[in-house]
Amino acid sequence: MVKTTIDIDDERWKRFSIKVIEDFGGRKKNDVMEALVEAFVKDPKLSEAIDKWIKEVNKEKKSES
């Protein structure tokens, strides 16, 4: 098992946490994160969608500065 630290926008993490609680109940964020990592590794379409999202976010950040 690996422990890691990630930097995520506070508001985005709050929305994620609320969604996990609504859909799966409390204390399930680790399970959801592990499932997301596995899906990312196995599903090329998910990887492509995330790549597109990252590029859009980076473009927005550049336009804000």
VENQUI-V286984 format. One record per pair of residues at least 6 apart in sequence whose ideal C-beta (glycine too) atoms are under 6 Angstrom apart, sorted by sequence separation. I is the first residue (numbers start at 1). J is the second residue. D is the distance in whole Angstrom. If there is no record, write none. Layout:
i=(I & I)
j=(J & J)
d=(D & D)
This chain:
i=(40 & 39 & 40 & 20 & 20 & 20)
j=(46 & 46 & 47 & 28 & 29 & 32)
d=(6 & 5 & 6 & 5 & 5 & 5)
